[in-house]
Amino acid sequence: MRIAILALQGAFAEHQQMLERLGVESFLVRNLADWQQPKDGLIIPGGESTTMLRLIRELGLQQPVTEAIEKGLPVFGTCAGLIMLDHSHLGTMHIDVKRNAYGRQLGSFVAHHDFKGIGPFTMTFIRAPYITGVGSDVDVLSTVDGHIVAARQDKQLVTSFHPELNEDTRIHEYFLKMCG
């Protein structure tokens, strides 16, 4: 299995380290030539969604990435990656998102909540968004204080939090099964 990690900005190195711990090959996507390598899935990391969207457009990656996801390439978006998949950005996932919903960097926090199919999980939120609405084809996987913080639509998985910053590998393993 080989996973592409969008490495334009944000927490891509932490996702790559998590995949290494799981014994999964990965590569970083910084341009169109990188994108054209064989892959079984894609991770879009946390970071700054406005910057990531601008760069993905400038580098000619928006159309091929969107088309691959629409054709069934499994994708895992964390924090800004969640925002990138919503209806007003790449538009591949039927979700509405509130950006920076939990406030500024100083409003970062850790919570312990259930994740459907996994159980209790430690969730690290950093300037995190949350999902305010979902389409009928979206499965809500976790909520915190009544807000949706994880969801899945077909082969698209999103979390408001950063599972790559914890030692627990179960959410990455969940994604890898989607790629399987």
C-alpha positions in Angstrom: 0.0 0.0 0.0 1.2 3.5 -0.9 -0.4 6.7 0.5 0.1 10.2 -0.9 0.3 13.1 1.6 -0.4 16.6 0.3 2.6 18.5 1.5 2.0 22.1 0.5 1.7 23.4 4.0 0.7 22.1 7.5 1.2 18.9 9.5 2.2 16.5 6.7 5.4 15.3 8.4 3.4 14.0 11.4 1.1 12.0 9.1 4.1 10.5 7.3 5.6 9.5 10.7 2.4 7.9 11.7 2.3 5.9 8.5 5.9 4.8 9.0 5.0 3.6 12.5 2.3 1.4 10.8 4.8 0.1 8.2 3.0 1.8 5.3 4.8 3.4 2.4 4.0 7.1 1.7 5.2 9.9 -0.4 4.8 13.7 -0.3 2.9 15.6 -3.0 4.3 19.0 -3.7 3.7 19.3 -7.4 1.9 17.7 -10.3 4.7 15.2 -11.0 4.5 14.0 -7.4 0.8 13.6 -7.8 1.1 11.4 -10.8 2.8 8.6 -8.9 0.8 5.4 -8.1 -1.2 5.7 -4.8 -3.8 3.9 -2.9 -5.1 6.9 -0.9 -4.5 10.5 0.0 -4.1 12.4 3.2 -4.8 16.1 3.3 -3.3 17.4 6.6 -4.2 20.2 8.9 -2.7 23.6 8.3 -4.2 26.8 6.8 -6.9 26.0 4.4 -6.8 29.3 2.5 -3.1 28.9 1.8 -3.5 25.2 0.9 -6.4 26.0 -1.5 -4.4 28.8 -3.2 -1.4 26.5 -3.6 -3.3 23.6 -4.9 -4.8 25.9 -7.6 -1.5 27.5 -8.5 0.3 24.2 -8.8 -2.4 22.7 -11.1 -3.4 20.1 -8.5 -7.0 21.1 -7.9 -8.6 19.4 -10.9 -6.6 16.1 -10.7 -7.0 15.7 -7.0 -10.8 16.5 -7.1 -11.3 14.0 -10.0 -9.3 11.3 -8.3 -11.5 11.6 -5.1 -14.7 11.7 -7.2 -13.6 8.5 -8.9 -13.1 6.8 -5.5 -9.6 7.5 -4.3 -9.8 7.2 -0.5 -9.0 10.5 1.2 -8.4 11.4 4.8 -8.7 15.1 5.7 -7.7 16.4 9.1 -8.6 19.9 10.4 -7.8 22.1 7.3 -8.0 18.9 5.2 -11.6 18.6 6.4 -12.3 22.2 5.2 -10.6 21.4 1.8 -13.2 18.6 1.1 -16.3 20.6 1.9 -18.8 21.9 -0.6 -17.3 25.4 -1.0 -13.7 24.2 -1.6 -12.9 21.0 -3.5 -16.6 20.1 -3.1 -16.2 16.3 -2.9 -17.9 15.8 0.5 -21.4 16.8 1.4 -20.6 18.8 4.5 -20.9 22.3 5.7 -18.1 23.6 7.9 -17.4 26.3 10.4 -13.8 27.4 10.2 -11.8 28.1 13.4 -15.0 27.1 15.3 -13.1 26.6 18.5 -11.3 30.0 18.4 -7.7 31.0 18.2 -4.5 29.0 18.8 -5.0 29.7 22.6 -8.3 28.0 22.4 -6.7 24.6 21.5 -7.7 21.7 23.7 -7.7 17.9 24.1 -10.9 15.9 24.5 -11.7 12.2 25.1 -14.7 11.0 23.1 -16.0 8.0 21.3 -15.3 7.5 17.6 -17.8 5.2 15.9 -16.1 1.8 15.2 -13.1 2.6 17.3 -14.3 3.5 20.8 -12.8 6.1 23.1 -10.2 8.3 21.5 -8.0 11.3 22.6 -8.6 14.2 20.2 -6.3 17.2 19.9 -8.0 20.3 18.6 -5.9 23.2 17.3 -7.9 26.2 15.8 -10.3 23.5 14.7 -13.3 23.6 12.5 -16.4 21.5 13.1 -19.1 20.3 10.8 -22.4 22.2 10.9 -24.4 20.1 8.5 -24.1 16.8 6.6 -25.8 15.3 3.5 -27.9 12.1 3.8 -24.9 10.1 2.5 -22.6 11.2 5.3 -22.1 9.1 8.4 -21.3 11.0 11.6 -18.5 9.2 13.5 -17.9 11.5 16.5 -19.3 14.6 18.2 -17.9 16.8 20.9 -20.3 19.0 22.9 -23.0 18.5 20.2 -20.7 19.4 17.3 -19.7 17.0 14.6 -15.9 16.5 14.6 -15.6 13.3 12.5 -17.5 12.0 9.5 -17.3 9.6 6.6 -18.8 9.7 3.1 -18.0 6.6 1.0 -14.2 6.7 0.8 -13.8 10.1 2.3 -12.9 10.4 6.0 -12.6 13.7 7.9 -11.7 14.8 11.4 -11.7 18.2 13.0 -8.9 17.1 15.3 -5.3 15.9 14.7 -5.0 12.1 15.3 -1.4 12.3 13.9 -0.3 14.2 17.0 -1.2 11.4 19.4 0.4 7.9 19.8 -2.9 6.1 19.1 -2.8 4.8 15.5 -6.4 3.5 15.3 -7.9 6.3 13.1 -5.0 6.0 10.6 -5.6 2.2 10.7 -9.3 2.9 10.0 -8.4 5.0 7.0 -5.9 2.3 5.7 -8.8 -0.2 5.8 -10.7 2.2 3.6 -7.8 2.1 1.1 -7.5 -1.7 1.4 
